[in-house]
Amino acid sequence: MVKVSVADIQKLREITGAGMMDCKKALEEAGGDFEGAQDWLRKKGIAKAAKREDREAKEGVVIAIANADQTRGVIVALNCETDFVARNDNFVELTGKMADLALSNFPDSLEALLSLPFEGSVSIAEKVGEQNGVIGEKIELSRYERIEGAQVLTYNHSNNKRSVLVALNKAGHDDAGRNVAMQIAAMSPVSVGKDDVDPKIIEKEIEIGKELARNEGKPEDMLEKISLGRLNKFFQESTLLSQKYVKGAGETVEQYLSGLEKGLTVTGFKHVAL
């Protein structure tokens, strides 16, 4: 049997979207011939399309889970092309297995997660590649987020399209954590507080504020002051602790939490939506 190189296996995988082990077998069976290997894969039903990199995988499943003591949590998003595949029980189960591996290993990046072994000799990346051929769609593990805290709570929307992790600085607040996680899902804050907002976002909001004031005919020497006033409104509406608590009666999220226990606050969150 002809010996094939890793480079050839990777090249065939990029062409067909099939898994690494399937590509290795195909090249061996075809004596190293690429066209013959592609034909072998198609006959086996493994490679159903020549190349899928140019397709868009906008559908999929997002899952957030936390460990038993609620000190760590992860979010994993597995994308596909159609809602039909996303709603399939096997696809949802596959996403859940990858989330379990992410939580138990807690890798520090998506790349590290993809390199983890998945049920045997194949990696998660290879399993994803294999599913390209099995399902016949572009499958992509697109997002991985993790968080740690004194207490970590999760929220998963019923359609598996949106998930949230929220970390509190004190344990024992299951209901509060879930309520805040739902707040994040509903209101999409950009950060926990105004001090955490990306400087690029602040710069953009100031420029937008100036341009709006200019279009309203305000004097040039007043544009900076007006834009800073609008920036404060942006902070109130777009940072978590300053937002109006959606289940409250006019109080902010910060006030809601401190009313439950003095000093209780959010230390971080992750929000992934398709």
C-alpha positions as CSV (number, residue, x, y, z in Angstrom):
1,M,0.0,0.0,0.0
2,V,1.3,3.4,-1.0
3,K,2.5,5.6,1.9
4,V,0.8,9.1,1.9
5,S,2.1,12.2,3.5
6,V,0.3,14.4,6.0
7,A,0.5,17.3,3.5
8,D,-1.3,15.2,0.9
9,I,-4.0,14.2,3.5
10,Q,-4.5,17.8,4.5
11,K,-4.7,18.9,0.8
12,L,-7.4,16.3,0.1
13,R,-9.3,17.3,3.2
14,E,-9.3,20.9,2.1
15,I,-10.6,19.9,-1.3
16,T,-13.4,17.5,-0.1
17,G,-14.2,18.6,3.4
18,A,-13.8,14.9,4.6
19,G,-12.1,13.9,7.8
20,M,-8.3,13.3,8.1
21,M,-8.6,9.5,8.6
22,D,-11.0,9.2,5.6
23,C,-8.7,11.2,3.4
24,K,-5.7,9.0,4.5
25,K,-7.7,5.8,3.6
26,A,-8.9,7.3,0.3
27,L,-5.4,8.2,-0.8
28,E,-4.1,4.8,0.2
29,E,-6.9,3.0,-1.7
30,A,-6.2,5.2,-4.8
31,G,-2.5,4.7,-4.7
32,G,-1.8,8.4,-4.0
33,D,-4.0,9.7,-6.9
34,F,-6.0,12.7,-5.9
35,E,-8.8,12.3,-8.4
36,G,-9.1,8.6,-7.6
37,A,-9.2,9.5,-3.9
38,Q,-12.0,12.0,-4.4
39,D,-14.0,9.4,-6.4
40,W,-13.5,6.9,-3.5
41,L,-14.8,9.4,-1.0
42,R,-17.8,10.2,-3.0
43,K,-18.6,6.6,-3.6
44,K,-18.5,6.1,0.1
45,G,-20.8,9.0,0.6
46,I,-18.1,10.8,2.7
47,A,-17.5,13.7,0.3
48,K,-20.7,15.0,-1.1
49,A,-19.4,18.3,-2.4
50,A,-16.1,19.3,-3.9
51,K,-15.4,22.3,-1.7
52,R,-17.4,24.1,0.9
53,E,-15.2,27.0,2.0
54,D,-17.1,29.5,-0.1
55,R,-20.5,28.6,1.5
56,E,-21.9,30.4,4.4
57,A,-22.7,28.6,7.7
58,K,-25.1,31.0,9.3
59,E,-27.3,28.4,11.1
60,G,-26.3,26.1,14.0
61,V,-26.4,25.5,17.7
62,V,-25.0,27.5,20.6
63,I,-24.7,25.8,24.0
64,A,-23.5,27.2,27.4
65,I,-22.8,24.9,30.3
66,A,-21.2,25.3,33.7
67,N,-19.4,22.8,36.0
68,A,-21.0,21.3,39.1
69,D,-19.7,23.8,41.6
70,Q,-20.6,26.7,39.2
71,T,-17.1,28.2,39.1
72,R,-16.4,27.7,35.4
73,G,-18.5,27.9,32.3
74,V,-18.0,27.6,28.5
75,I,-20.0,28.4,25.4
76,V,-19.6,26.5,22.1
77,A,-21.1,27.4,18.8
78,L,-21.3,24.8,16.0
79,N,-22.4,26.2,12.7
80,C,-24.1,24.7,9.7
81,E,-25.8,26.0,6.5
82,T,-29.5,25.2,7.2
83,D,-31.9,25.3,10.0
84,F,-33.0,21.8,9.1
85,V,-29.5,20.4,10.2
86,A,-29.4,22.7,13.2
87,R,-32.6,21.3,14.5
88,N,-31.5,17.7,14.1
89,D,-31.1,15.9,17.4
90,N,-27.7,14.4,16.4
91,F,-26.3,17.8,15.5
92,V,-27.5,19.2,18.9
93,E,-26.0,16.2,20.7
94,L,-22.7,16.6,18.8
95,T,-22.5,20.3,19.9
96,G,-23.2,19.2,23.5
97,K,-20.4,16.7,23.4
98,M,-18.0,19.4,22.2
99,A,-19.2,21.7,25.0
100,D,-18.5,18.9,27.6
101,L,-15.0,18.5,26.3
102,A,-14.4,22.2,26.4
103,L,-15.6,22.4,30.0
104,S,-13.6,19.4,31.2
105,N,-10.4,20.6,29.5
106,F,-11.0,24.3,29.7
107,P,-8.6,25.2,26.9
108,D,-7.6,28.9,26.5
109,S,-8.5,29.3,22.9
110,L,-10.6,28.0,20.0
111,E,-7.5,26.6,18.4
112,A,-6.6,24.6,21.5
113,L,-10.2,23.3,21.7
114,L,-10.1,22.1,18.1
115,S,-6.9,20.1,18.8
116,L,-8.5,18.1,21.7
117,P,-9.2,14.4,21.0
118,F,-12.8,13.5,20.3
119,E,-14.0,10.0,21.2
120,G,-10.8,8.2,20.1
121,S,-8.0,9.0,17.7
122,V,-9.5,11.9,15.9
123,S,-9.4,15.5,17.1
124,I,-12.4,17.8,17.4
125,A,-11.2,19.6,14.2
126,E,-11.1,16.3,12.4
127,K,-14.6,15.4,13.7
128,V,-15.9,18.7,12.4
129,G,-14.3,18.0,9.0
130,E,-15.8,14.6,8.9
131,Q,-19.2,16.0,9.5
132,N,-18.8,18.2,6.4
133,G,-18.9,15.0,4.3
134,V,-21.4,13.1,6.4
135,I,-24.0,15.9,6.5
136,G,-23.2,17.4,3.1
137,E,-23.1,21.0,4.5
138,K,-20.3,23.3,5.6
139,I,-19.9,22.6,9.3
140,E,-17.7,24.9,11.4
141,L,-16.9,25.2,15.1
142,S,-17.0,29.0,15.0
143,R,-17.0,30.3,18.6
144,Y,-15.6,29.2,22.0
145,E,-15.9,31.3,25.1
146,R,-15.0,30.6,28.7
147,I,-15.3,32.3,32.1
148,E,-14.5,31.8,35.7
149,G,-16.0,33.3,38.9
150,A,-17.2,32.8,42.4
151,Q,-20.4,31.7,40.8
152,V,-21.1,31.2,37.1
153,L,-24.6,30.9,35.7
154,T,-25.8,30.1,32.2
155,Y,-28.7,30.9,30.0
156,N,-29.6,29.0,26.8
157,H,-32.4,30.4,24.6
158,S,-35.0,27.7,23.7
159,N,-34.1,27.7,20.0
160,N,-30.4,27.1,20.7
161,K,-29.4,30.3,18.8
162,R,-28.3,32.4,21.8
163,S,-26.4,31.6,25.0
164,V,-24.9,33.6,27.9
165,L,-22.4,33.0,30.7
166,V,-22.4,35.4,33.6
167,A,-19.9,35.4,36.5
168,L,-20.8,36.9,40.0
169,N,-18.3,37.8,42.7
170,K,-20.3,35.9,45.3
171,A,-21.8,32.5,45.4
172,G,-25.3,31.4,46.3
173,H,-27.3,33.6,43.9
174,D,-28.7,31.2,41.3
175,D,-31.8,33.2,40.6
176,A,-30.0,36.5,40.4
177,G,-27.4,35.1,38.1
178,R,-29.9,33.6,35.7
179,N,-31.9,36.8,35.7
180,V,-28.9,38.8,34.8
181,A,-28.0,36.3,32.1
182,M,-31.4,36.7,30.6
183,Q,-30.9,40.5,30.8
184,I,-27.7,40.1,28.8
185,A,-29.5,38.0,26.2
186,A,-32.3,40.5,25.9
187,M,-30.4,43.8,26.0
188,S,-26.9,42.8,24.5
189,P,-24.7,45.1,26.7
190,V,-21.2,45.8,25.3
191,S,-19.5,45.5,28.7
192,V,-20.1,45.1,32.5
193,G,-19.5,48.8,33.2
194,K,-18.4,51.9,31.5
195,D,-14.8,51.4,32.6
196,D,-14.7,48.2,30.6
197,V,-15.9,49.6,27.3
198,D,-13.5,49.2,24.4
199,P,-11.8,52.6,23.8
200,K,-12.5,52.2,20.0
201,I,-16.2,52.0,20.8
202,I,-16.0,55.2,22.9
203,E,-14.1,57.0,20.2
204,K,-16.7,56.0,17.6
205,E,-19.6,57.1,19.9
206,I,-18.0,60.5,20.5
207,E,-17.6,61.0,16.7
208,I,-21.2,60.0,16.0
209,G,-22.4,62.3,18.7
210,K,-20.4,65.2,17.3
211,E,-21.7,64.5,13.8
212,L,-25.3,64.3,15.0
213,A,-24.9,67.6,16.8
214,R,-23.3,69.2,13.8
215,N,-26.2,68.1,11.6
216,E,-28.6,69.6,14.1
217,G,-26.9,72.9,13.6
218,K,-25.2,73.1,16.9
219,P,-22.1,75.5,17.2
220,E,-18.7,73.8,16.7
221,D,-17.4,74.8,20.1
222,M,-20.4,72.9,21.7
223,L,-19.9,69.7,19.8
224,E,-17.5,68.1,22.3
225,K,-19.8,68.8,25.3
226,I,-22.9,67.6,23.5
227,S,-21.2,64.4,22.3
228,L,-20.0,63.6,25.9
229,G,-23.5,64.0,27.1
230,R,-24.7,61.5,24.5
231,L,-21.8,59.2,25.5
232,N,-23.2,59.1,29.1
233,K,-26.6,58.1,27.7
234,F,-24.8,55.4,25.7
235,F,-23.2,54.1,28.9
236,Q,-26.5,54.0,30.6
237,E,-28.2,52.0,27.8
238,S,-25.3,49.8,26.7
239,T,-23.3,48.8,29.8
240,L,-24.8,46.0,31.9
241,L,-24.7,47.4,35.5
242,S,-26.2,50.8,34.3
243,Q,-29.0,49.3,32.2
244,K,-32.5,49.3,33.5
245,Y,-33.2,45.9,35.0
246,V,-35.9,44.5,32.6
247,K,-37.7,42.6,35.4
248,G,-37.6,45.5,37.9
249,A,-39.5,48.7,38.5
250,G,-37.1,51.3,37.2
251,E,-34.0,50.1,39.1
252,T,-30.7,49.4,37.4
253,V,-29.0,46.0,37.3
254,E,-26.4,47.3,39.7
255,Q,-29.2,48.4,42.2
256,Y,-31.0,45.0,41.7
257,L,-27.9,43.1,42.7
258,S,-26.9,45.3,45.6
259,G,-30.4,45.0,46.9
260,L,-30.0,41.3,47.2
261,E,-26.7,41.4,49.0
262,K,-24.4,44.4,49.6
263,G,-21.4,44.3,47.2
264,L,-22.9,41.7,44.9
265,T,-21.9,42.4,41.3
266,V,-21.0,40.9,38.0
267,T,-17.3,40.3,37.3
268,G,-17.8,39.3,33.6
269,F,-20.0,37.8,31.0
270,K,-19.9,36.1,27.6
271,H,-22.7,36.3,25.0
272,V,-22.8,34.3,21.8
273,A,-25.7,34.6,19.3
274,L,-26.1,33.3,15.8
